[in-house]
Amino acid sequence: MLSNTPPPPYYAVIFSSLRTKNDDNYAETNAHMNQLALKQDGFLGMEDASSDIGISISYWRDLVAIKTWKENLAHKDAQEKGRQLWYQHYKVRIAIVEREYEFLKK
């Protein structure tokens, strides 16, 4: 399902990753992070996909909300586990969404 975001402008955090073969507690931690993000002030939604490359895009009201999420203690713990166990390589990009449009077949 696609996120129902408000009219722009808002921010997108794009997390692209290559995983290691280690799946130790990854799914549980990922689900927990998603639940925590839902409760984070300024969180607008999330979309993700994975094949050879994992891509998660989260949407945020402003840069303050993004920084607050980055500094969340449980999120910081998950970031460290990601560097130690789950990710071979990742890149985070932060972008402002200035325009959006959509198509929905009914």
Gaussian input, Z-matrix of N, CA and C with variables (Angstrom, degrees):
# hf/3-21g

backbone

0 1
 N
 C     1     B1
 C     2     B2     1     A1
 N     3     B3     2     A2     1     D1
 C     4     B4     3     A3     2     D2
 C     5     B5     4     A4     3     D3
 N     6     B6     5     A5     4     D4
 C     7     B7     6     A6     5     D5
 C     8     B8     7     A7     6     D6
 N     9     B9     8     A8     7     D7
 C    10    B10     9     A9     8     D8
 C    11    B11    10    A10     9     D9
 N    12    B12    11    A11    10    D10
 C    13    B13    12    A12    11    D11
 C    14    B14    13    A13    12    D12
 N    15    B15    14    A14    13    D13
 C    16    B16    15    A15    14    D14
 C    17    B17    16    A16    15    D15
 N    18    B18    17    A17    16    D16
 C    19    B19    18    A18    17    D17
 C    20    B20    19    A19    18    D18
 N    21    B21    20    A20    19    D19
 C    22    B22    21    A21    20    D20
 C    23    B23    22    A22    21    D21
 N    24    B24    23    A23    22    D22
 C    25    B25    24    A24    23    D23
 C    26    B26    25    A25    24    D24
 N    27    B27    26    A26    25    D25
 C    28    B28    27    A27    26    D26
 C    29    B29    28    A28    27    D27
 N    30    B30    29    A29    28    D28
 C    31    B31    30    A30    29    D29
 C    32    B32    31    A31    30    D30
 N    33    B33    32    A32    31    D31
 C    34    B34    33    A33    32    D32
 C    35    B35    34    A34    33    D33
 N    36    B36    35    A35    34    D34
 C    37    B37    36    A36    35    D35
 C    38    B38    37    A37    36    D36
 N    39    B39    38    A38    37    D37
 C    40    B40    39    A39    38    D38
 C    41    B41    40    A40    39    D39
 N    42    B42    41    A41    40    D40
 C    43    B43    42    A42    41    D41
 C    44    B44    43    A43    42    D42
 N    45    B45    44    A44    43    D43
 C    46    B46    45    A45    44    D44
 C    47    B47    46    A46    45    D45
 N    48    B48    47    A47    46    D46
 C    49    B49    48    A48    47    D47
 C    50    B50    49    A49    48    D48
 N    51    B51    50    A50    49    D49
 C    52    B52    51    A51    50    D50
 C    53    B53    52    A52    51    D51
 N    54    B54    53    A53    52    D52
 C    55    B55    54    A54    53    D53
 C    56    B56    55    A55    54    D54
 N    57    B57    56    A56    55    D55
 C    58    B58    57    A57    56    D56
 C    59    B59    58    A58    57    D57
 N    60    B60    59    A59    58    D58
 C    61    B61    60    A60    59    D59
 C    62    B62    61    A61    60    D60
 N    63    B63    62    A62    61    D61
 C    64    B64    63    A63    62    D62
 C    65    B65    64    A64    63    D63
 N    66    B66    65    A65    64    D64
 C    67    B67    66    A66    65    D65
 C    68    B68    67    A67    66    D66
 N    69    B69    68    A68    67    D67
 C    70    B70    69    A69    68    D68
 C    71    B71    70    A70    69    D69
 N    72    B72    71    A71    70    D70
 C    73    B73    72    A72    71    D71
 C    74    B74    73    A73    72    D72
 N    75    B75    74    A74    73    D73
 C    76    B76    75    A75    74    D74
 C    77    B77    76    A76    75    D75
 N    78    B78    77    A77    76    D76
 C    79    B79    78    A78    77    D77
 C    80    B80    79    A79    78    D78
 N    81    B81    80    A80    79    D79
 C    82    B82    81    A81    80    D80
 C    83    B83    82    A82    81    D81
 N    84    B84    83    A83    82    D82
 C    85    B85    84    A84    83    D83
 C    86    B86    85    A85    84    D84
 N    87    B87    86    A86    85    D85
 C    88    B88    87    A87    86    D86
 C    89    B89    88    A88    87    D87
 N    90    B90    89    A89    88    D88
 C    91    B91    90    A90    89    D89
 C    92    B92    91    A91    90    D90
 N    93    B93    92    A92    91    D91
 C    94    B94    93    A93    92    D92
 C    95    B95    94    A94    93    D93
 N    96    B96    95    A95    94    D94
 C    97    B97    96    A96    95    D95
 C    98    B98    97    A97    96    D96
 N    99    B99    98    A98    97    D97
 C   100   B100    99    A99    98    D98
 C   101   B101   100   A100    99    D99
 N   102   B102   101   A101   100   D100
 C   103   B103   102   A102   101   D101
 C   104   B104   103   A103   102   D102
 N   105   B105   104   A104   103   D103
 C   106   B106   105   A105   104   D104
 C   107   B107   106   A106   105   D105
 N   108   B108   107   A107   106   D106
 C   109   B109   108   A108   107   D107
 C   110   B110   109   A109   108   D108
 N   111   B111   110   A110   109   D109
 C   112   B112   111   A111   110   D110
 C   113   B113   112   A112   111   D111
 N   114   B114   113   A113   112   D112
 C   115   B115   114   A114   113   D113
 C   116   B116   115   A115   114   D114
 N   117   B117   116   A116   115   D115
 C   118   B118   117   A117   116   D116
 C   119   B119   118   A118   117   D117
 N   120   B120   119   A119   118   D118
 C   121   B121   120   A120   119   D119
 C   122   B122   121   A121   120   D120
 N   123   B123   122   A122   121   D121
 C   124   B124   123   A123   122   D122
 C   125   B125   124   A124   123   D123
 N   126   B126   125   A125   124   D124
 C   127   B127   126   A126   125   D125
 C   128   B128   127   A127   126   D126
 N   129   B129   128   A128   127   D127
 C   130   B130   129   A129   128   D128
 C   131   B131   130   A130   129   D129
 N   132   B132   131   A131   130   D130
 C   133   B133   132   A132   131   D131
 C   134   B134   133   A133   132   D132
 N   135   B135   134   A134   133   D133
 C   136   B136   135   A135   134   D134
 C   137   B137   136   A136   135   D135
 N   138   B138   137   A137   136   D136
 C   139   B139   138   A138   137   D137
 C   140   B140   139   A139   138   D138
 N   141   B141   140   A140   139   D139
 C   142   B142   141   A141   140   D140
 C   143   B143   142   A142   141   D141
 N   144   B144   143   A143   142   D142
 C   145   B145   144   A144   143   D143
 C   146   B146   145   A145   144   D144
 N   147   B147   146   A146   145   D145
 C   148   B148   147   A147   146   D146
 C   149   B149   148   A148   147   D147
 N   150   B150   149   A149   148   D148
 C   151   B151   150   A150   149   D149
 C   152   B152   151   A151   150   D150
 N   153   B153   152   A152   151   D151
 C   154   B154   153   A153   152   D152
 C   155   B155   154   A154   153   D153
 N   156   B156   155   A155   154   D154
 C   157   B157   156   A156   155   D155
 C   158   B158   157   A157   156   D156
 N   159   B159   158   A158   157   D157
 C   160   B160   159   A159   158   D158
 C   161   B161   160   A160   159   D159
 N   162   B162   161   A161   160   D160
 C   163   B163   162   A162   161   D161
 C   164   B164   163   A163   162   D162
 N   165   B165   164   A164   163   D163
 C   166   B166   165   A165   164   D164
 C   167   B167   166   A166   165   D165
 N   168   B168   167   A167   166   D166
 C   169   B169   168   A168   167   D167
 C   170   B170   169   A169   168   D168
 N   171   B171   170   A170   169   D169
 C   172   B172   171   A171   170   D170
 C   173   B173   172   A172   171   D171
 N   174   B174   173   A173   172   D172
 C   175   B175   174   A174   173   D173
 C   176   B176   175   A175   174   D174
 N   177   B177   176   A176   175   D175
 C   178   B178   177   A177   176   D176
 C   179   B179   178   A178   177   D177
 N   180   B180   179   A179   178   D178
 C   181   B181   180   A180   179   D179
 C   182   B182   181   A181   180   D180
 N   183   B183   182   A182   181   D181
 C   184   B184   183   A183   182   D182
 C   185   B185   184   A184   183   D183
 N   186   B186   185   A185   184   D184
 C   187   B187   186   A186   185   D185
 C   188   B188   187   A187   186   D186
 N   189   B189   188   A188   187   D187
 C   190   B190   189   A189   188   D188
 C   191   B191   190   A190   189   D189
 N   192   B192   191   A191   190   D190
 C   193   B193   192   A192   191   D191
 C   194   B194   193   A193   192   D192
 N   195   B195   194   A194   193   D193
 C   196   B196   195   A195   194   D194
 C   197   B197   196   A196   195   D195
 N   198   B198   197   A197   196   D196
 C   199   B199   198   A198   197   D197
 C   200   B200   199   A199   198   D198
 N   201   B201   200   A200   199   D199
 C   202   B202   201   A201   200   D200
 C   203   B203   202   A202   201   D201
 N   204   B204   203   A203   202   D202
 C   205   B205   204   A204   203   D203
 C   206   B206   205   A205   204   D204
 N   207   B207   206   A206   205   D205
 C   208   B208   207   A207   206   D206
 C   209   B209   208   A208   207   D207
 N   210   B210   209   A209   208   D208
 C   211   B211   210   A210   209   D209
 C   212   B212   211   A211   210   D210
 N   213   B213   212   A212   211   D211
 C   214   B214   213   A213   212   D212
 C   215   B215   214   A214   213   D213
 N   216   B216   215   A215   214   D214
 C   217   B217   216   A216   215   D215
 C   218   B218   217   A217   216   D216
 N   219   B219   218   A218   217   D217
 C   220   B220   219   A219   218   D218
 C   221   B221   220   A220   219   D219
 N   222   B222   221   A221   220   D220
 C   223   B223   222   A222   221   D221
 C   224   B224   223   A223   222   D222
 N   225   B225   224   A224   223   D223
 C   226   B226   225   A225   224   D224
 C   227   B227   226   A226   225   D225
 N   228   B228   227   A227   226   D226
 C   229   B229   228   A228   227   D227
 C   230   B230   229   A229   228   D228
 N   231   B231   230   A230   229   D229
 C   232   B232   231   A231   230   D230
 C   233   B233   232   A232   231   D231
 N   234   B234   233   A233   232   D232
 C   235   B235   234   A234   233   D233
 C   236   B236   235   A235   234   D234
 N   237   B237   236   A236   235   D235
 C   238   B238   237   A237   236   D236
 C   239   B239   238   A238   237   D237
 N   240   B240   239   A239   238   D238
 C   241   B241   240   A240   239   D239
 C   242   B242   241   A241   240   D240
 N   243   B243   242   A242   241   D241
 C   244   B244   243   A243   242   D242
 C   245   B245   244   A244   243   D243
 N   246   B246   245   A245   244   D244
 C   247   B247   246   A246   245   D245
 C   248   B248   247   A247   246   D246
 N   249   B249   248   A248   247   D247
 C   250   B250   249   A249   248   D248
 C   251   B251   250   A250   249   D249
 N   252   B252   251   A251   250   D250
 C   253   B253   252   A252   251   D251
 C   254   B254   253   A253   252   D252
 N   255   B255   254   A254   253   D253
 C   256   B256   255   A255   254   D254
 C   257   B257   256   A256   255   D255
 N   258   B258   257   A257   256   D256
 C   259   B259   258   A258   257   D257
 C   260   B260   259   A259   258   D258
 N   261   B261   260   A260   259   D259
 C   262   B262   261   A261   260   D260
 C   263   B263   262   A262   261   D261
 N   264   B264   263   A263   262   D262
 C   265   B265   264   A264   263   D263
 C   266   B266   265   A265   264   D264
 N   267   B267   266   A266   265   D265
 C   268   B268   267   A267   266   D266
 C   269   B269   268   A268   267   D267
 N   270   B270   269   A269   268   D268
 C   271   B271   270   A270   269   D269
 C   272   B272   271   A271   270   D270
 N   273   B273   272   A272   271   D271
 C   274   B274   273   A273   272   D272
 C   275   B275   274   A274   273   D273
 N   276   B276   275   A275   274   D274
 C   277   B277   276   A276   275   D275
 C   278   B278   277   A277   276   D276
 N   279   B279   278   A278   277   D277
 C   280   B280   279   A279   278   D278
 C   281   B281   280   A280   279   D279
 N   282   B282   281   A281   280   D280
 C   283   B283   282   A282   281   D281
 C   284   B284   283   A283   282   D282
 N   285   B285   284   A284   283   D283
 C   286   B286   285   A285   284   D284
 C   287   B287   286   A286   285   D285
 N   288   B288   287   A287   286   D286
 C   289   B289   288   A288   287   D287
 C   290   B290   289   A289   288   D288
 N   291   B291   290   A290   289   D289
 C   292   B292   291   A291   290   D290
 C   293   B293   292   A292   291   D291
 N   294   B294   293   A293   292   D292
 C   295   B295   294   A294   293   D293
 C   296   B296   295   A295   294   D294
 N   297   B297   296   A296   295   D295
 C   298   B298   297   A297   296   D296
 C   299   B299   298   A298   297   D297
 N   300   B300   299   A299   298   D298
 C   301   B301   300   A300   299   D299
 C   302   B302   301   A301   300   D300
 N   303   B303   302   A302   301   D301
 C   304   B304   303   A303   302   D302
 C   305   B305   304   A304   303   D303
 N   306   B306   305   A305   304   D304
 C   307   B307   306   A306   305   D305
 C   308   B308   307   A307   306   D306
 N   309   B309   308   A308   307   D307
 C   310   B310   309   A309   308   D308
 C   311   B311   310   A310   309   D309
 N   312   B312   311   A311   310   D310
 C   313   B313   312   A312   311   D311
 C   314   B314   313   A313   312   D312
 N   315   B315   314   A314   313   D313
 C   316   B316   315   A315   314   D314
 C   317   B317   316   A316   315   D315

   B1=1.4459
   B2=1.5258
   B3=1.3076
   B4=1.4553
   B5=1.5248
   B6=1.3163
   B7=1.4632
   B8=1.5176
   B9=1.3138
   B10=1.4536
   B11=1.5261
   B12=1.3166
   B13=1.4555
   B14=1.5240
   B15=1.3229
   B16=1.4685
   B17=1.5320
   B18=1.3130
   B19=1.4623
   B20=1.5370
   B21=1.3383
   B22=1.4692
   B23=1.5236
   B24=1.3251
   B25=1.4554
   B26=1.5272
   B27=1.3101
   B28=1.4565
   B29=1.5270
   B30=1.3090
   B31=1.4577
   B32=1.5189
   B33=1.3371
   B34=1.4593
   B35=1.5237
   B36=1.3251
   B37=1.4567
   B38=1.5182
   B39=1.3312
   B40=1.4623
   B41=1.5199
   B42=1.3225
   B43=1.4614
   B44=1.5277
   B45=1.3256
   B46=1.4652
   B47=1.5169
   B48=1.3400
   B49=1.4574
   B50=1.5245
   B51=1.3170
   B52=1.4619
   B53=1.5139
   B54=1.3188
   B55=1.4585
   B56=1.5264
   B57=1.3169
   B58=1.4566
   B59=1.5270
   B60=1.2949
   B61=1.4653
   B62=1.5258
   B63=1.3247
   B64=1.4633
   B65=1.5334
   B66=1.3227
   B67=1.4604
   B68=1.5306
   B69=1.3304
   B70=1.4503
   B71=1.5286
   B72=1.3253
   B73=1.4649
   B74=1.5282
   B75=1.3375
   B76=1.4736
   B77=1.5273
   B78=1.3164
   B79=1.4664
   B80=1.5230
   B81=1.3218
   B82=1.4585
   B83=1.5231
   B84=1.3302
   B85=1.4628
   B86=1.5250
   B87=1.3280
   B88=1.4592
   B89=1.5374
   B90=1.3175
   B91=1.4680
   B92=1.5294
   B93=1.3280
   B94=1.4692
   B95=1.5351
   B96=1.3291
   B97=1.4638
   B98=1.5309
   B99=1.3267
   B100=1.4663
   B101=1.5238
   B102=1.3306
   B103=1.4633
   B104=1.5292
   B105=1.3335
   B106=1.4627
   B107=1.5238
   B108=1.3172
   B109=1.4676
   B110=1.5235
   B111=1.3281
   B112=1.4695
   B113=1.5248
   B114=1.3208
   B115=1.4649
   B116=1.5278
   B117=1.3289
   B118=1.4606
   B119=1.5295
   B120=1.3137
   B121=1.4565
   B122=1.5238
   B123=1.3131
   B124=1.4473
   B125=1.5129
   B126=1.3413
   B127=1.4625
   B128=1.5253
   B129=1.3366
   B130=1.4573
   B131=1.5228
   B132=1.3278
   B133=1.4560
   B134=1.5180
   B135=1.3581
   B136=1.4533
   B137=1.5166
   B138=1.3235
   B139=1.4637
   B140=1.5185
   B141=1.3257
   B142=1.4556
   B143=1.5209
   B144=1.3229
   B145=1.4598
   B146=1.5165
   B147=1.3265
   B148=1.4571
   B149=1.5166
   B150=1.2777
   B151=1.4607
   B152=1.5169
   B153=1.3116
   B154=1.4689
   B155=1.5230
   B156=1.3279
   B157=1.4606
   B158=1.5235
   B159=1.3199
   B160=1.4564
   B161=1.5205
   B162=1.3181
   B163=1.4621
   B164=1.5239
   B165=1.3207
   B166=1.4635
   B167=1.5167
   B168=1.3044
   B169=1.4573
   B170=1.5239
   B171=1.3125
   B172=1.4615
   B173=1.5235
   B174=1.3167
   B175=1.4590
   B176=1.5209
   B177=1.3404
   B178=1.4579
   B179=1.5201
   B180=1.2977
   B181=1.4579
   B182=1.5241
   B183=1.3523
   B184=1.4624
   B185=1.5302
   B186=1.3322
   B187=1.4644
   B188=1.5231
   B189=1.3249
   B190=1.4728
   B191=1.5323
   B192=1.3221
   B193=1.4683
   B194=1.5274
   B195=1.3273
   B196=1.4758
   B197=1.5228
   B198=1.3191
   B199=1.4704
   B200=1.5270
   B201=1.3203
   B202=1.4632
   B203=1.5179
   B204=1.3367
   B205=1.4617
   B206=1.5210
   B207=1.3286
   B208=1.4663
   B209=1.5256
   B210=1.3338
   B211=1.4574
   B212=1.5308
   B213=1.3265
   B214=1.4655
   B215=1.5314
   B216=1.3214
   B217=1.4650
   B218=1.5243
   B219=1.3198
   B220=1.4676
   B221=1.5266
   B222=1.3193
   B223=1.4671
   B224=1.5269
   B225=1.3259
   B226=1.4658
   B227=1.5329
   B228=1.3302
   B229=1.4645
   B230=1.5267
   B231=1.3227
   B232=1.4728
   B233=1.5281
   B234=1.3287
   B235=1.4633
   B236=1.5272
   B237=1.3215
   B238=1.4705
   B239=1.5254
   B240=1.3292
   B241=1.4711
   B242=1.5223
   B243=1.3318
   B244=1.4586
   B245=1.5187
   B246=1.3294
   B247=1.4677
   B248=1.5267
   B249=1.3315
   B250=1.4613
   B251=1.5236
   B252=1.3575
   B253=1.4619
   B254=1.5274
   B255=1.3143
   B256=1.4612
   B257=1.5119
   B258=1.3263
   B259=1.4610
   B260=1.5165
   B261=1.2952
   B262=1.4596
   B263=1.5365
   B264=1.3162
   B265=1.4671
   B266=1.5268
   B267=1.3177
   B268=1.4608
   B269=1.5159
   B270=1.3103
   B271=1.4510
   B272=1.5235
   B273=1.3261
   B274=1.4600
   B275=1.5238
   B276=1.3137
   B277=1.4627
   B278=1.5294
   B279=1.3125
   B280=1.4608
   B281=1.5204
   B282=1.3252
   B283=1.4586
   B284=1.5203
   B285=1.3145
   B286=1.4606
   B287=1.5301
   B288=1.3080
   B289=1.4631
   B290=1.5170
   B291=1.3037
   B292=1.4636
   B293=1.5205
   B294=1.3223
   B295=1.4591
   B296=1.5226
   B297=1.3270
   B298=1.4596
   B299=1.5238
   B300=1.3041
   B301=1.4538
   B302=1.5165
   B303=1.3255
   B304=1.4467
   B305=1.5202
   B306=1.3137
   B307=1.4516
   B308=1.5166
   B309=1.3203
   B310=1.4500
   B311=1.5222
   B312=1.3157
   B313=1.4658
   B314=1.5203
   B315=1.3038
   B316=1.4747
   B317=1.4988
   A1=108.87
   A2=117.04
   A3=121.93
   A4=110.28
   A5=115.48
   A6=120.51
   A7=111.39
   A8=115.28
   A9=122.05
   A10=107.54
   A11=116.14
   A12=121.70
   A13=111.07
   A14=116.70
   A15=119.75
   A16=109.67
   A17=117.40
   A18=119.16
   A19=110.48
   A20=117.49
   A21=120.37
   A22=110.89
   A23=117.22
   A24=126.35
   A25=112.36
   A26=115.21
   A27=124.82
   A28=106.02
   A29=117.59
   A30=121.40
   A31=111.66
   A32=114.70
   A33=122.42
   A34=108.18
   A35=116.11
   A36=121.97
   A37=105.83
   A38=115.92
   A39=122.29
   A40=107.70
   A41=115.75
   A42=122.46
   A43=107.22
   A44=116.09
   A45=122.02
   A46=108.01
   A47=116.78
   A48=118.14
   A49=112.65
   A50=113.00
   A51=122.91
   A52=105.94
   A53=116.77
   A54=122.01
   A55=111.68
   A56=114.80
   A57=121.37
   A58=106.73
   A59=117.69
   A60=121.16
   A61=111.80
   A62=117.53
   A63=122.61
   A64=109.99
   A65=116.63
   A66=121.78
   A67=112.19
   A68=117.06
   A69=122.59
   A70=112.27
   A71=116.42
   A72=124.10
   A73=114.00
   A74=117.65
   A75=120.98
   A76=112.03
   A77=117.64
   A78=121.27
   A79=111.34
   A80=116.78
   A81=120.64
   A82=110.98
   A83=116.39
   A84=120.55
   A85=110.39
   A86=117.00
   A87=121.30
   A88=110.55
   A89=117.45
   A90=121.17
   A91=110.52
   A92=116.73
   A93=120.82
   A94=110.82
   A95=117.45
   A96=120.89
   A97=110.58
   A98=116.54
   A99=119.93
   A100=111.22
   A101=117.52
   A102=121.41
   A103=111.30
   A104=116.59
   A105=119.62
   A106=111.42
   A107=116.78
   A108=120.77
   A109=110.45
   A110=117.28
   A111=121.09
   A112=111.96
   A113=116.53
   A114=121.96
   A115=112.61
   A116=117.19
   A117=122.35
   A118=110.59
   A119=117.03
   A120=121.32
   A121=109.76
   A122=117.09
   A123=122.34
   A124=114.76
   A125=118.23
   A126=121.75
   A127=108.83
   A128=116.43
   A129=120.90
   A130=113.40
   A131=118.54
   A132=120.93
   A133=111.06
   A134=115.19
   A135=120.17
   A136=109.82
   A137=115.47
   A138=122.84
   A139=106.85
   A140=116.70
   A141=117.93
   A142=110.83
   A143=113.65
   A144=122.18
   A145=107.46
   A146=115.96
   A147=117.93
   A148=110.47
   A149=113.82
   A150=124.10
   A151=103.46
   A152=118.12
   A153=119.39
   A154=110.58
   A155=115.31
   A156=122.31
   A157=107.77
   A158=116.64
   A159=120.38
   A160=109.11
   A161=117.05
   A162=121.33
   A163=108.12
   A164=115.26
   A165=121.85
   A166=107.63
   A167=116.10
   A168=121.14
   A169=107.06
   A170=115.82
   A171=119.67
   A172=107.99
   A173=115.10
   A174=121.60
   A175=109.09
   A176=115.04
   A177=121.17
   A178=111.10
   A179=115.50
   A180=122.55
   A181=111.90
   A182=116.73
   A183=119.86
   A184=110.12
   A185=115.65
   A186=121.03
   A187=112.26
   A188=117.43
   A189=120.72
   A190=109.74
   A191=117.23
   A192=120.79
   A193=110.61
   A194=117.21
   A195=120.92
   A196=110.03
   A197=117.04
   A198=120.66
   A199=111.13
   A200=116.84
   A201=120.62
   A202=110.41
   A203=117.77
   A204=121.22
   A205=110.63
   A206=117.41
   A207=120.86
   A208=110.96
   A209=117.22
   A210=121.72
   A211=113.49
   A212=118.34
   A213=121.75
   A214=108.70
   A215=117.41
   A216=120.92
   A217=113.27
   A218=117.86
   A219=120.00
   A220=110.21
   A221=116.65
   A222=120.64
   A223=110.39
   A224=117.68
   A225=121.07
   A226=110.47
   A227=116.77
   A228=120.91
   A229=110.27
   A230=117.19
   A231=121.26
   A232=110.87
   A233=117.49
   A234=120.65
   A235=110.73
   A236=116.07
   A237=120.06
   A238=111.37
   A239=117.38
   A240=120.08
   A241=110.59
   A242=116.53
   A243=120.62
   A244=111.79
   A245=116.25
   A246=119.86
   A247=111.50
   A248=117.03
   A249=120.81
   A250=113.04
   A251=117.31
   A252=120.33
   A253=115.87
   A254=118.98
   A255=121.04
   A256=115.96
   A257=117.84
   A258=119.12
   A259=112.47
   A260=114.13
   A261=122.26
   A262=108.29
   A263=115.39
   A264=121.68
   A265=107.55
   A266=116.81
   A267=119.02
   A268=109.62
   A269=114.45
   A270=121.44
   A271=107.68
   A272=115.92
   A273=122.29
   A274=107.53
   A275=114.71
   A276=120.96
   A277=107.91
   A278=116.07
   A279=120.79
   A280=107.18
   A281=115.36
   A282=120.74
   A283=110.04
   A284=115.37
   A285=119.61
   A286=107.77
   A287=115.30
   A288=121.27
   A289=106.35
   A290=115.61
   A291=120.75
   A292=112.49
   A293=115.71
   A294=119.70
   A295=108.08
   A296=115.98
   A297=120.16
   A298=108.81
   A299=115.29
   A300=121.30
   A301=106.53
   A302=116.68
   A303=118.90
   A304=111.81
   A305=114.60
   A306=123.82
   A307=106.28
   A308=116.98
   A309=122.29
   A310=108.34
   A311=115.44
   A312=120.33
   A313=108.84
   A314=116.71
   A315=120.62
   A316=110.81
   D1=138.55
   D2=178.66
   D3=-83.60
   D4=146.28
   D5=179.88
   D6=-67.31
   D7=142.35
   D8=176.23
   D9=-96.59
   D10=87.63
   D11=-176.14
   D12=-89.05
   D13=158.53
   D14=177.48
   D15=-74.73
   D16=172.51
   D17=175.54
   D18=-59.58
   D19=143.22
   D20=177.65
   D21=-62.38
   D22=159.92
   D23=9.24
   D24=-89.28
   D25=150.74
   D26=170.25
   D27=-155.71
   D28=179.51
   D29=-174.22
   D30=-113.19
   D31=150.41
   D32=174.35
   D33=-121.23
   D34=132.40
   D35=171.74
   D36=-107.43
   D37=117.51
   D38=-176.67
   D39=-105.85
   D40=117.78
   D41=-178.61
   D42=-112.09
   D43=108.32
   D44=178.27
   D45=-106.51
   D46=136.08
   D47=-173.72
   D48=-146.71
   D49=153.88
   D50=167.37
   D51=-116.11
   D52=125.45
   D53=-175.88
   D54=-86.19
   D55=157.78
   D56=166.74
   D57=-85.86
   D58=-178.29
   D59=176.75
   D60=-82.93
   D61=-7.44
   D62=-177.97
   D63=-77.73
   D64=115.44
   D65=178.09
   D66=-106.20
   D67=7.82
   D68=-175.96
   D69=-51.11
   D70=102.53
   D71=174.93
   D72=67.11
   D73=12.78
   D74=-177.30
   D75=-63.14
   D76=-51.36
   D77=-175.91
   D78=-60.31
   D79=-41.90
   D80=-179.94
   D81=-65.50
   D82=-43.73
   D83=179.84
   D84=-65.38
   D85=-42.80
   D86=178.84
   D87=-60.70
   D88=-45.18
   D89=178.67
   D90=-62.69
   D91=-40.81
   D92=178.68
   D93=-64.02
   D94=-42.81
   D95=178.93
   D96=-62.95
   D97=-40.35
   D98=177.84
   D99=-62.20
   D100=-41.14
   D101=178.44
   D102=-66.36
   D103=-40.04
   D104=177.69
   D105=-65.88
   D106=-41.27
   D107=-179.80
   D108=-60.70
   D109=-38.56
   D110=178.92
   D111=-57.29
   D112=-30.59
   D113=-177.72
   D114=-89.82
   D115=-9.52
   D116=-175.14
   D117=-75.64
   D118=128.14
   D119=177.65
   D120=-57.45
   D121=130.85
   D122=178.79
   D123=94.07
   D124=-8.20
   D125=177.86
   D126=-73.17
   D127=131.99
   D128=-176.79
   D129=-111.98
   D130=-22.18
   D131=-179.25
   D132=158.69
   D133=176.66
   D134=-178.05
   D135=-153.73
   D136=147.63
   D137=173.80
   D138=-137.95
   D139=142.66
   D140=177.06
   D141=-149.15
   D142=156.76
   D143=179.16
   D144=-150.77
   D145=153.04
   D146=176.01
   D147=-150.22
   D148=145.10
   D149=170.22
   D150=-146.16
   D151=-111.18
   D152=173.24
   D153=-74.28
   D154=-31.35
   D155=178.44
   D156=-117.32
   D157=131.97
   D158=174.73
   D159=-90.64
   D160=136.63
   D161=177.36
   D162=-132.93
   D163=122.93
   D164=174.40
   D165=-122.29
   D166=132.18
   D167=177.55
   D168=-121.66
   D169=120.41
   D170=174.61
   D171=-111.73
   D172=148.39
   D173=-175.34
   D174=-114.86
   D175=137.40
   D176=-172.39
   D177=-136.98
   D178=149.80
   D179=-179.55
   D180=-63.68
   D181=-43.36
   D182=-174.75
   D183=-159.06
   D184=175.57
   D185=-178.83
   D186=-67.53
   D187=-29.86
   D188=177.67
   D189=-63.11
   D190=-44.08
   D191=179.28
   D192=-63.11
   D193=-39.45
   D194=178.21
   D195=-63.66
   D196=-45.20
   D197=-179.99
   D198=-63.69
   D199=-41.49
   D200=179.12
   D201=-61.44
   D202=-41.47
   D203=177.83
   D204=-65.13
   D205=-43.26
   D206=-179.94
   D207=-59.35
   D208=-32.34
   D209=-177.25
   D210=-91.80
   D211=-2.51
   D212=176.40
   D213=-57.16
   D214=129.55
   D215=-173.61
   D216=-60.08
   D217=-43.39
   D218=178.86
   D219=-65.68
   D220=-37.18
   D221=177.93
   D222=-67.46
   D223=-40.35
   D224=177.15
   D225=-61.48
   D226=-40.28
   D227=177.63
   D228=-63.00
   D229=-43.88
   D230=178.36
   D231=-64.46
   D232=-37.87
   D233=177.38
   D234=-60.47
   D235=-44.56
   D236=179.94
   D237=-64.60
   D238=-43.25
   D239=176.18
   D240=-61.59
   D241=-38.25
   D242=177.59
   D243=-59.27
   D244=-44.92
   D245=179.12
   D246=-66.80
   D247=-36.82
   D248=-177.71
   D249=-79.05
   D250=-37.89
   D251=-168.36
   D252=-118.31
   D253=-46.22
   D254=-161.16
   D255=-101.23
   D256=-24.58
   D257=-174.23
   D258=-114.02
   D259=132.94
   D260=172.45
   D261=-84.62
   D262=-36.44
   D263=-178.29
   D264=-159.27
   D265=139.25
   D266=170.69
   D267=-146.59
   D268=159.41
   D269=177.36
   D270=-140.71
   D271=136.65
   D272=177.88
   D273=-113.51
   D274=130.39
   D275=176.30
   D276=-124.08
   D277=137.51
   D278=177.81
   D279=-117.59
   D280=126.03
   D281=-175.74
   D282=-134.35
   D283=151.96
   D284=174.00
   D285=-94.87
   D286=132.77
   D287=176.37
   D288=-89.97
   D289=116.08
   D290=-177.64
   D291=-100.82
   D292=-22.72
   D293=-176.50
   D294=-151.51
   D295=147.41
   D296=173.97
   D297=-147.36
   D298=154.30
   D299=171.96
   D300=-153.90
   D301=163.14
   D302=-175.82
   D303=-148.99
   D304=164.46
   D305=173.55
   D306=-127.56
   D307=135.43
   D308=177.81
   D309=-138.84
   D310=113.49
   D311=177.56
   D312=-77.19
   D313=130.24
   D314=-179.07
   D315=-105.35

